[in-house]
Amino acid sequence: MNVITQVYSQGEELAVYCGRESTDTERVPASDVITSPRNELSVAFRSDFSNEERYYGFEAHYSAIDVDECRDRDDEDLVCDHFCHNYIGGFYCSCRFGFLLHSDNRTCKVECNESVYTERSGEIHSPDFPKPYPKSSDCKYRIELEEGFQITLEFEDTFDIEDHPEVSCPYDFIRVHAGEKELGPFCGEQAPGKVQTGSNVVSILFHSDDSGENLGWKLSYTSTGPQCSPLPPPLNGQLEPTQLVYTFRDHITLSCDPGYSMKEGEEEFEHYQIECQRDGTWSNDVKLCKNRIAHKPLFLGMEKTCERVDSGVDCGPVDGLLAEVVFQSSENSTVFGSKIQYRCRDSSLNNTFSCHQSGKWTSEDGMLLPTCLPGDIERNLSTSLEPPAPLASTPLECGEQSQPFPAQLKRIVGGQSAFPGLFPWQVLLSVSDITRIPVDRWFGSGALLSPTWLLTAAHVLRSHRRDLSIVPVSPEYVQVHLGLTDVREKHLATNRSVEKVILHPQFDPQNYNNDIALVKLSQEVVLSPLVRPVCLPNLEGEGQGLLPNTLGIVAGWGINTPNASASSNGLSSDSAALSELLQYVKLPVVPQDECEASYASRSVNYNITGNMFCAGFYEGGQDTCLGDSGGAFVTQDGSTGRWVAHGLVSWGGPEECGSQRVYGVYTRVANYLQWVSANMEEVP
């Protein structure tokens, strides 16, 4: 007899059997398991014309088993780039956050079109550098500087872009467009080195095809402009900063020593700025610092006498009708540096005042000489150093800017400097805890809610302790600066002391849950174009405006260490890179699941609660570092155009600021509206 059984799949023979199981002379299946590599299996049974014995044939059992394409896929062209998901009968691919699935349904490409860089220097690199860059992507980067600058590109030595031994860059490449010039394409393992573009606007295109595993590239860019000659400081004055070379757009501040001033026409001033211009000249001349001379009466309400003051500043007469004035300087001097004791019937106005170089009697805490009133009026009319702002003819609403944002639809990397009136709700908090040895000083931000209340993060105003107790800093240790953009001009801002600090009772200093606080000012502020409140979300629509990818704006001075210190010229720190000018940046709200996953992947100690949300870009960048703790994350209401505070800068990951997938974490303000409202109404 000639009988065989064949097993095959789509023409490929898998097995051939014949004979009896009890014999060893022919091939029998025994307990063999035959698995088809595809979804089809055929069995062919053939017998000849005679049977010498009685044969029983065969019996086989079959079952369908799902193939795990994600595990068993050998064809590189069909492997998923990032994540593979198996299901019965098939599979599908997905990508990490920040990437898009290509039309081939397996390749992950990055969305990196038209990132715009406006800083005078910076770094740009391929996505995921130094890991292999994504396939099937076209990334465009644009550097836009003011006319007069010229941009230089310098590639790092680590340079790896897919190439071809015979054809110039047919697969992946970089092209650089600078003015009328096109440079490149560049590819391979040899970096282009330094590229002098000769232009103030440069576009960089990076293209990758659907194959390859190459590391990519990184470059740094710098800019140069026309140089201006160094200037000598004025006699009896100072010049800052002092440097060997000044280039286009560099600023110099010229100031006079105390008791001296500059004059131009009828205008007298103590300091001014000049700028290096595009043609290599300074915008103004160095003016002379001259000694001030004044003839002023010593007292009002008494016999008027005149005294020639040749020592510089003279703060002039003191009202002696309703006040007791005791001079602490000899000969009733009113010139710069002189001191008086000023006493009213209202003892709250009593203080020591010195003749300030501004020509005004000023106390140590920056308050001007008050006006004593009759005893039945107990109202403190002392003001800060800023001139009184005119009252608005109509009530000012919340969330109104006095200046709009510049027209800029593209993403700005690295932040922009804010000009006055752009963030009228922005508040700088200065804390000096004298109960600590040495004195503990730090800074934070907040947002004005009303003429007497502001909102900030609880950790900014929690007294620094070794235990986990929640104790607020004493109000007398906190100073509030409003209407401020340049920290060097705090004396010109609206400055207030604090009456009460209220931390959220459930604030957790370990994970920063419920990181929110209220501050009541000791004296109302006058609302003006530079000082206005921000809006809060509606109680009826909590969480509105915080859909994933919603763009918000956060501002700050970039204060990122707890031990910064204050100086007369502004803010300084041994280790922190602080900005003297208020900076701001646009950031997208991150989907909550990605926010939670990004921190869960780092450590179990990072707990994103429902009272928090994340904002920032997957690839990171300097834009995630700009906010001060307690500053407001605001979005614009689409129907009213007003700016609403949806978040407060709270905390971030342990990695270097700007690292990939390190998002900023913000307190979700909408969850605390009832708490805010109740405390603002109950506290007298």
Stockholm file with secondary structure:
# STOCKHOLM 1.0

chainA/1-684         MNVITQVYSQGEELAVYCGRESTDTERVPASDVITSPRNELSVAFRSDFSNEERYYGFEAHYSAIDVDECRDRDDEDLVCDHFCHNYIGGFYCSCRFGFLLHSDNRTCKVECNESVYTERSGEIHSPDFPKPYPKSSDCKYRIELEEGFQITLEFEDTFDIEDHPEVSCPYDFIRVHAGEKELGPFCGEQAPGKVQTGSNVVSILFHSDDSGENLGWKLSYTSTGPQCSPLPPPLNGQLEPTQLVYTFRDHITLSCDPGYSMKEGEEEFEHYQIECQRDGTWSNDVKLCKNRIAHKPLFLGMEKTCERVDSGVDCGPVDGLLAEVVFQSSENSTVFGSKIQYRCRDSSLNNTFSCHQSGKWTSEDGMLLPTCLPGDIERNLSTSLEPPAPLASTPLECGEQSQPFPAQLKRIVGGQSAFPGLFPWQVLLSVSDITRIPVDRWFGSGALLSPTWLLTAAHVLRSHRRDLSIVPVSPEYVQVHLGLTDVREKHLATNRSVEKVILHPQFDPQNYNNDIALVKLSQEVVLSPLVRPVCLPNLEGEGQGLLPNTLGIVAGWGINTPNASASSNGLSSDSAALSELLQYVKLPVVPQDECEASYASRSVNYNITGNMFCAGFYEGGQDTCLGDSGGAFVTQDGSTGRWVAHGLVSWGGPEECGSQRVYGVYTRVANYLQWVSANMEEVP
#=GR chainA/1-684 SS CCCEEEEEETTEEEEEECSCTTCSSSCCCTTCCCCCSSSCCEEEEECCSCCSSCCCCCCCCCCCCCCCHHHHCCCGGGSCSSEEEEETTEEEEECCTTEEECTTSSCEEECCCCEEECSSSEEEECTTTTSCCCSSCEEEEEEECCTTCEEEEEECSCCBBCCCSSSSSSSSEEEEEETTEEEEEECBSSCCCEEECCSSEEEEEEECCSCCCCCBCEEEEEEECCEECCCCCCTTEEEESCCSCEETTCEEEEEECTTEEEEETTEEESEEEEEBCTTSCBSSCCCCCEECCEEEESEESSCCCEEEECSSCBCCCEECSSSEEEECSGGGCCBTTCEEEEECSSGGGCEEEEECTTSSEECTTSCBCCCCCCTTCCCCCCCCSSCCCCCCSSCCCTTCCSSCCCCCCSEEESCEECCTTSSTTEEEEEEEETTSSSCEEEEEEEEECSSSEEEECGGGSBCCCSSCCCCBCCGGGEEEEESCSBGGGGGGSEEEEEEEEEECTTCCTTTCTTCCEEEEESSCCCCBTTBCCCBCCCSTTTTTTCCTTCEEEEEECCCCCTTCEEETTEEECSSCCCCSBCEEEEEEBCCHHHHHHHHHTTCTTCCCCTTEEEESCTTCCGGGGCCCTTCEEEEECTTTCCEEEEEEEEEECSSCTTCTTCCEEEEEGGGGHHHHHHHHHHCC
#=GC SS_cons         CCCEEEEEETTEEEEEECSCTTCSSSCCCTTCCCCCSSSCCEEEEECCSCCSSCCCCCCCCCCCCCCCHHHHCCCGGGSCSSEEEEETTEEEEECCTTEEECTTSSCEEECCCCEEECSSSEEEECTTTTSCCCSSCEEEEEEECCTTCEEEEEECSCCBBCCCSSSSSSSSEEEEEETTEEEEEECBSSCCCEEECCSSEEEEEEECCSCCCCCBCEEEEEEECCEECCCCCCTTEEEESCCSCEETTCEEEEEECTTEEEEETTEEESEEEEEBCTTSCBSSCCCCCEECCEEEESEESSCCCEEEECSSCBCCCEECSSSEEEECSGGGCCBTTCEEEEECSSGGGCEEEEECTTSSEECTTSCBCCCCCCTTCCCCCCCCSSCCCCCCSSCCCTTCCSSCCCCCCSEEESCEECCTTSSTTEEEEEEEETTSSSCEEEEEEEEECSSSEEEECGGGSBCCCSSCCCCBCCGGGEEEEESCSBGGGGGGSEEEEEEEEEECTTCCTTTCTTCCEEEEESSCCCCBTTBCCCBCCCSTTTTTTCCTTCEEEEEECCCCCTTCEEETTEEECSSCCCCSBCEEEEEEBCCHHHHHHHHHTTCTTCCCCTTEEEESCTTCCGGGGCCCTTCEEEEECTTTCCEEEEEEEEEECSSCTTCTTCCEEEEEGGGGHHHHHHHHHHCC
//
